[in-house]
Amino acid sequence: MKPAKPPHKKEKTITGVISVNSKGVGFVENPDEKQGADFEITPEALHTALHHDTVEIKPLGQVSRFMRPLAEVTRIIRRDKMRFVGVLEEAKTGFALVPDDKRLYKDISVPKDRSLHGKTGDKVYVEITEWNEKQGYPIGKILEVIGRHGEHNTEMKAIVLERGLAYEYPEAVIREAEAIEKKEKEITPHERAKRRDFSSVPTFTIDPIDAKDFDDAISFKELSGNLYEIGVHIADVSHYVRENTALDREARERGLSVYLVDRTIPMLPEVLSNDLCSLNPKEEKLTFSAVFVMNDRGDVLERWFGKTIIKSWKRFTYEGAQEILESHLTSGGQAKEYSKELLKLNEIAKKLKKIKEESGAIDFEQDEVKFELDETGKPIHIYKKTRKDAHKLVEEFMLLANREVAKYMWKSGEKNKGAFLYRIHDVPAKEKIENLSILVKALGYDLPVSKKGVAVRDLNRLFKEVEGTPEESLIKTAAIRSMSKAVYSTQNIGHYGLAFEYYTHFTSPIRRYADLVVHRLLHRELMEGKIAVGEVSKFQKIAEENSEKEIRSSEAERASIKYKQVEYMREHIGEEFMGIITGVTEWGLYVEEKDTKCEGMIKLRDLTDDRYIFNEKMYAVIGEKTRKKYSLGDTIKVKVMSADMEKKSLDYALVK
C-alpha cells in the first residue's frame, strides 16, 4: 500500500485517529484547545486513510465552509482494519464490493481469480490487499462467501465479521476442546481432595429462559445468630483452559461471547461453554467460589476464596424465581421450593443495593428490547424486557463477589506488587456533563454542574424525577453517553458508576476472557505464586485488547437489534404509532416508537404545513409562520412510510 510522501521536516504535523463519514470527509481532533474545532480532511486529501486509522496530518492554513481548519493526510501510521463485508456487483474486471460500512468511501475491486466463486448479489467478506491511489479503487480478495444478501443467517453473520469478530472455530481448537471434555468429564479423587465440597449445600442457578451456559450459581446456608453463609460459585474455566494452548489463544483472540438477537457466538466451543464448564442442574461441577458470612444488614463478616465442587439443586429461570418472590409479597403466599432461601437472598440483595446507592452509585437501569422470531428469523413481535427483583438479586451478589475479589487482590498487590485486571470507570468529562445539563434543562429538568462536575446525588435525583415519564429513556441514554467508558486496566482508579473503590470481573469466565485471567491471578495469589518480570505490561495489553473487543461486541449487538427493528417495521408500513422525539437536527426529527423502541426519522422537508427552522439552543424546530414547535422529548403520533434494509433506517411521517 503506497502512503503519501512524508512532509518536509520543518512542516508542522499532527498525529491522531481519523474519523471518516459516509461522504468521505475525515476529521482529526485538534490538540490546540484555543483553536478548538477539529481538523477537516477533504476526500482528495485523505490519501487512502480509512475510518479509525492512526494518521499524520499537515495543517493547510485554510478553513472549510464550516470554519474548520483544513488538513491533509501525509502518512498512515497504523491501519485500524482492512477487512470489510459487502455485496458483490458485476464490474468490468470482475466484481465490485459495495461495502456495508458506508464510511468506506470507495468500492473494493475484486478480480475474478480472487472471488472464491462468489456471484453477483452475494454478501462476502473481503480483505484489501493493495491500494495505489492513482488507480482510484482499492483491490481486494474474498476471504469468505457468507451467503445471499438479505437472508437472515447471512446478515447476522455479516454483522459479526464486519466488526472483526470471530465466528467459526479453527479445527485445532474444536479438537482440543473435545479432547478436554472427554478426558475431564469425571472428577478424579485427586481433584476432589484439593477442593471444598459444597454439593450438600442448597445451590441454584438463576438465568434467562433461553440460556444454555450457566456460569454462576448461588448457595445459601443458614447459620446460628441470624448469620448466613452465601456462596457465589463460578464455573472453573481456568481448570480446563490452560495458558498458551490453542484454546486459550482462541479465547483471548475472541475476548468474549457475542450476543445477537437470535444467537450467541460463544467465546469457548459449546462442548465446554454449554456442557463441561456449564453449571447444569443435578451435575457435579468444578467451580471457583467466593463465600461470605453475612448478616441481615448485608455486612460481610467473613470471606473465603477457593476452588470448590458444587451440584446445582435447581435451575431457575428469572421468571420462575420472580414468581416465588412475588407470591410472598401478598398475604397467604404458598411456600414453594427454595422460597425461604430466595426470599432471604432477595432481602439481603436489597440491603446491598441500598448501601451501594448511599455510597453514590448511579442507577442507569433501562428497559431493553427482546424479539420473537419465526422459524425463518423474521421478527413477529418486539417487546420490552424489564428487570425485576430476581434479576437484581443475582446482580447484587455478582457485584459483591467482583468487589471483594478486587479488594483482596488490591490488598495483596500492595504487599507483593502483583499484577491484576481491574474493571475501572473514570469520572465523566466536565464538557459532556455540561452538555447533558443543557439538554435536560431543555426538557424542563435541572441538573446542577459545579466546577468539580456533577454530584451523583443530583444525577440520581434526576433519574427519580423522570421515572415513568416519556422522556425517561431519552435522559438516561443521554446520561450514559456523557459518562466515561468502563474499561479493563492493571491500574486501579475505582469504579465511578458503581461507587466502588475496588472492582473487577470474576463472575463470567465462560463468556469473558478478562474473568478467566482474573481467576488465574487470584488462584496464583491464593497459592502464593511468584510474580514474573514484565507481567504488568503483559496484562495491561490483555486489558486493552478486551476493552476494544467489548466495544466491537456491543456494536454488533446494537446492529443486530437495529436490523431486526427495521425488518419488523417493514411489515407495518402505513400503520400509526406513538413515539417520542429523541433527536432534533437541521435535517429532521428522530422519533423512537414507544413500545418497540424502533427509531426513525421525520425529514423536515416532509413537514409541508410550514417552513421549519432548527433552533439548536432549544433542541427544537419551529415553524416560521405558525410558530408551531416540535421539541426534544415531545410525544407525537407517526406513520411508518418506508424501511430501508440497506441503510438500516426508517422514515416516519407526522400524523396531526
Secondary structure in CASP SS format (residue, H / E / C, confidence):
PFRMAT SS
TARGET T0000
AUTHOR 0000-0000-0000
METHOD secondary structure of the structure
MODEL  1
M C 1.00
K C 1.00
P C 1.00
A C 1.00
K C 1.00
P C 1.00
P C 1.00
H C 1.00
K C 1.00
K C 1.00
E C 1.00
K C 1.00
T C 1.00
I E 1.00
T E 1.00
G E 1.00
V E 1.00
I E 1.00
S E 1.00
V E 1.00
N C 1.00
S C 1.00
K C 1.00
G C 1.00
V C 1.00
G E 1.00
F E 1.00
V E 1.00
E C 1.00
N C 1.00
P C 1.00
D C 1.00
E C 1.00
K C 1.00
Q C 1.00
G C 1.00
A C 1.00
D C 1.00
F E 1.00
E E 1.00
I E 1.00
T C 1.00
P H 1.00
E H 1.00
A H 1.00
L C 1.00
H C 1.00
T C 1.00
A C 1.00
L C 1.00
H C 1.00
H C 1.00
D C 1.00
T E 1.00
V E 1.00
E E 1.00
I E 1.00
K E 1.00
P E 1.00
L E 1.00
G E 1.00
Q E 1.00
V E 1.00
S C 1.00
R C 1.00
F C 1.00
M C 1.00
R C 1.00
P E 1.00
L E 1.00
A E 1.00
E E 1.00
V E 1.00
T E 1.00
R E 1.00
I E 1.00
I E 1.00
R E 1.00
R C 1.00
D C 1.00
K C 1.00
M C 1.00
R E 1.00
F E 1.00
V E 1.00
G E 1.00
V E 1.00
L E 1.00
E E 1.00
E E 1.00
A E 1.00
K C 1.00
T C 1.00
G E 1.00
F E 1.00
A E 1.00
L E 1.00
V E 1.00
P E 1.00
D C 1.00
D C 1.00
K C 1.00
R C 1.00
L C 1.00
Y C 1.00
K C 1.00
D C 1.00
I E 1.00
S E 1.00
V E 1.00
P E 1.00
K H 1.00
D H 1.00
R H 1.00
S C 1.00
L C 1.00
H C 1.00
G C 1.00
K C 1.00
T C 1.00
G C 1.00
D E 1.00
K E 1.00
V E 1.00
Y E 1.00
V E 1.00
E E 1.00
I E 1.00
T E 1.00
E E 1.00
W C 1.00
N C 1.00
E H 1.00
K H 1.00
Q H 1.00
G C 1.00
Y C 1.00
P C 1.00
I E 1.00
G E 1.00
K E 1.00
I E 1.00
L E 1.00
E E 1.00
V E 1.00
I E 1.00
G E 1.00
R E 1.00
H C 1.00
G C 1.00
E C 1.00
H H 1.00
N H 1.00
T H 1.00
E H 1.00
M H 1.00
K H 1.00
A H 1.00
I H 1.00
V H 1.00
L H 1.00
E H 1.00
R C 1.00
G C 1.00
L C 1.00
A C 1.00
Y C 1.00
E C 1.00
Y C 1.00
P C 1.00
E H 1.00
A H 1.00
V H 1.00
I H 1.00
R H 1.00
E H 1.00
A H 1.00
E H 1.00
A H 1.00
I H 1.00
E H 1.00
K H 1.00
K H 1.00
E H 1.00
K C 1.00
E C 1.00
I C 1.00
T C 1.00
P H 1.00
H H 1.00
E H 1.00
R H 1.00
A H 1.00
K C 1.00
R C 1.00
R E 1.00
D E 1.00
F C 1.00
S C 1.00
S C 1.00
V C 1.00
P C 1.00
T E 1.00
F E 1.00
T E 1.00
I E 1.00
D E 1.00
P C 1.00
I C 1.00
D C 1.00
A C 1.00
K C 1.00
D C 1.00
F C 1.00
D C 1.00
D E 1.00
A E 1.00
I E 1.00
S E 1.00
F E 1.00
K E 1.00
E E 1.00
L C 1.00
S C 1.00
G C 1.00
N C 1.00
L E 1.00
Y E 1.00
E E 1.00
I E 1.00
G E 1.00
V E 1.00
H E 1.00
I E 1.00
A E 1.00
D C 1.00
V H 1.00
S H 1.00
H H 1.00
Y H 1.00
V C 1.00
R C 1.00
E C 1.00
N C 1.00
T C 1.00
A H 1.00
L H 1.00
D H 1.00
R H 1.00
E H 1.00
A H 1.00
R H 1.00
E H 1.00
R H 1.00
G C 1.00
L E 1.00
S C 1.00
V E 1.00
Y E 1.00
L C 1.00
V C 1.00
D C 1.00
R C 1.00
T E 1.00
I E 1.00
P C 1.00
M C 1.00
L C 1.00
P C 1.00
E H 1.00
V H 1.00
L H 1.00
S H 1.00
N H 1.00
D H 1.00
L H 1.00
C C 1.00
S C 1.00
L C 1.00
N C 1.00
P E 1.00
K C 1.00
E C 1.00
E E 1.00
K E 1.00
L E 1.00
T E 1.00
F E 1.00
S E 1.00
A E 1.00
V E 1.00
F E 1.00
V E 1.00
M E 1.00
N E 1.00
D C 1.00
R C 1.00
G C 1.00
D C 1.00
V E 1.00
L E 1.00
E E 1.00
R E 1.00
W E 1.00
F E 1.00
G E 1.00
K E 1.00
T E 1.00
I E 1.00
I E 1.00
K E 1.00
S E 1.00
W C 1.00
K E 1.00
R E 1.00
F E 1.00
T E 1.00
Y H 1.00
E H 1.00
G H 1.00
A H 1.00
Q H 1.00
E H 1.00
I H 1.00
L H 1.00
E H 1.00
S H 1.00
H C 1.00
L C 1.00
T C 1.00
S C 1.00
G C 1.00
G C 1.00
Q C 1.00
A C 1.00
K C 1.00
E C 1.00
Y C 1.00
S H 1.00
K H 1.00
E H 1.00
L H 1.00
L H 1.00
K H 1.00
L H 1.00
N H 1.00
E H 1.00
I H 1.00
A H 1.00
K H 1.00
K H 1.00
L H 1.00
K H 1.00
K H 1.00
I H 1.00
K H 1.00
E H 1.00
E H 1.00
S C 1.00
G C 1.00
A C 1.00
I C 1.00
D C 1.00
F C 1.00
E C 1.00
Q C 1.00
D C 1.00
E E 1.00
V E 1.00
K E 1.00
F E 1.00
E E 1.00
L E 1.00
D C 1.00
E C 1.00
T C 1.00
G C 1.00
K C 1.00
P E 1.00
I E 1.00
H E 1.00
I E 1.00
Y E 1.00
K E 1.00
K E 1.00
T C 1.00
R C 1.00
K C 1.00
D H 1.00
A H 1.00
H H 1.00
K H 1.00
L H 1.00
V H 1.00
E H 1.00
E H 1.00
F H 1.00
M H 1.00
L H 1.00
L H 1.00
A H 1.00
N H 1.00
R H 1.00
E H 1.00
V H 1.00
A H 1.00
K H 1.00
Y H 1.00
M H 1.00
W H 1.00
K H 1.00
S H 1.00
G H 1.00
E H 1.00
K H 1.00
N H 1.00
K C 1.00
G C 1.00
A C 1.00
F C 1.00
L C 1.00
Y E 1.00
R E 1.00
I E 1.00
H E 1.00
D C 1.00
V C 1.00
P C 1.00
A C 1.00
K H 1.00
E H 1.00
K H 1.00
I H 1.00
E H 1.00
N H 1.00
L H 1.00
S H 1.00
I H 1.00
L H 1.00
V H 1.00
K H 1.00
A H 1.00
L C 1.00
G C 1.00
Y C 1.00
D C 1.00
L C 1.00
P C 1.00
V C 1.00
S E 1.00
K C 1.00
K C 1.00
G E 1.00
V C 1.00
A C 1.00
V H 1.00
R H 1.00
D H 1.00
L H 1.00
N H 1.00
R H 1.00
L H 1.00
F H 1.00
K H 1.00
E H 1.00
V H 1.00
E C 1.00
G C 1.00
T C 1.00
P C 1.00
E C 1.00
E H 1.00
S H 1.00
L H 1.00
I H 1.00
K H 1.00
T H 1.00
A H 1.00
A H 1.00
I H 1.00
R H 1.00
S H 1.00
M C 1.00
S C 1.00
K C 1.00
A C 1.00
V E 1.00
Y E 1.00
S E 1.00
T C 1.00
Q C 1.00
N C 1.00
I C 1.00
G C 1.00
H E 1.00
Y C 1.00
G C 1.00
L C 1.00
A C 1.00
F E 1.00
E C 1.00
Y C 1.00
Y C 1.00
T C 1.00
H C 1.00
F C 1.00
T C 1.00
S C 1.00
P C 1.00
I C 1.00
R C 1.00
R E 1.00
Y H 1.00
A H 1.00
D H 1.00
L H 1.00
V H 1.00
V H 1.00
H H 1.00
R H 1.00
L H 1.00
L H 1.00
H H 1.00
R H 1.00
E H 1.00
L H 1.00
M C 1.00
E C 1.00
G C 1.00
K C 1.00
I C 1.00
A C 1.00
V C 1.00
G C 1.00
E H 1.00
V H 1.00
S H 1.00
K H 1.00
F H 1.00
Q H 1.00
K H 1.00
I H 1.00
A H 1.00
E H 1.00
E H 1.00
N H 1.00
S H 1.00
E H 1.00
K H 1.00
E H 1.00
I H 1.00
R H 1.00
S H 1.00
S H 1.00
E H 1.00
A H 1.00
E H 1.00
R H 1.00
A H 1.00
S H 1.00
I H 1.00
K H 1.00
Y H 1.00
K H 1.00
Q H 1.00
V H 1.00
E H 1.00
Y H 1.00
M H 1.00
R H 1.00
E C 1.00
H C 1.00
I C 1.00
G C 1.00
E C 1.00
E E 1.00
F E 1.00
M E 1.00
G E 1.00
I E 1.00
I E 1.00
T E 1.00
G E 1.00
V E 1.00
T C 1.00
E C 1.00
W C 1.00
G E 1.00
L E 1.00
Y E 1.00
V E 1.00
E E 1.00
E E 1.00
K C 1.00
D C 1.00
T C 1.00
K C 1.00
C C 1.00
E E 1.00
G E 1.00
M E 1.00
I E 1.00
K E 1.00
L H 1.00
R H 1.00
D H 1.00
L C 1.00
T C 1.00
D C 1.00
D C 1.00
R C 1.00
Y E 1.00
I E 1.00
F E 1.00
N E 1.00
E C 1.00
K C 1.00
M C 1.00
Y C 1.00
A E 1.00
V E 1.00
I E 1.00
G E 1.00
E C 1.00
K C 1.00
T C 1.00
R C 1.00
K C 1.00
K E 1.00
Y E 1.00
S E 1.00
L C 1.00
G C 1.00
D C 1.00
T E 1.00
I E 1.00
K E 1.00
V E 1.00
K E 1.00
V E 1.00
M E 1.00
S E 1.00
A E 1.00
D E 1.00
M C 1.00
E C 1.00
K C 1.00
K C 1.00
S E 1.00
L E 1.00
D E 1.00
Y E 1.00
A E 1.00
L E 1.00
V E 1.00
K C 1.00
END
